[in-house]
Amino acid sequence: MNEIKIINLLPEHAEALAQLQIDCFATMHPSERISAAQFRHHYKLFPEGNFVALDGDRVVGLGSGFFINFDFDDADHTFSDIIDNGWYNNHDPNGAYYYGADISVHPSMRGRGIGRLLYETRKAVVKAYNKKGIVAGGLLPGFAKHKGIMTVQTYVEKVIAGELYDGTLSFQLHNGFVVRKLLQNYVIDTASDNWATLIEWVNPDYQPS
């Protein structure tokens, strides 16, 4: 078993990353997934903020995002809008937050700490650039089993309370994120009925300029 390495995105990873999107987000509409051409563009735009997890030479994980100013008083947005339909052209080097567009781990490689490594790498970038924190929209894959039984609001409350487990949200909470609100029609995803959580991680080392 190879040691997992986290490195910055390189153009030669683009095709494998596009396949990883399909492997990880089967219930997401294809228009919401990132293409190989877009991954190559991310490399040109902001390689420092986009990471690949490697098992030997095999791409098994991704952490991607960009810097942005974010207003929590006007927080409603869609995934496609904030990521500029996958191109990340909303990247602002002077933005106060890192917007976490994607963390994904190949289904066959989950449970090996790869997601945690990707989150820690993101946090290190936020600290290095003295940003306020990380903001992201989080999918709710576990909600599919509870649709018709409870509302998404109740589902999220139960996950936060530890009464239910969600493969994405529970992991995010374990990594220090908090839920700020729910986002309706955030992404076209059948499992979560297009809902997502707005989550935030606050940089404890942030120094106002």
ABEGO torsion letter per residue (X at the ends): XBBBBBBBBBAAAAAAAAAAAAAABAABBAAABBBAAAAAAAAAABAAABBBBBBEABBABBBBEBBBBBBAABABBBAAAAAGGGAGAABBAABABBBBABBBBBAAABGAGAAAAAAAAAAAAAAAAGBAEBBBBBBBAAAAAABGABBAAAAAAAAAAGABBBAAAAAAAAAGBBBABBBBGABBBAAAGGBBBBBBBBBAABBBX
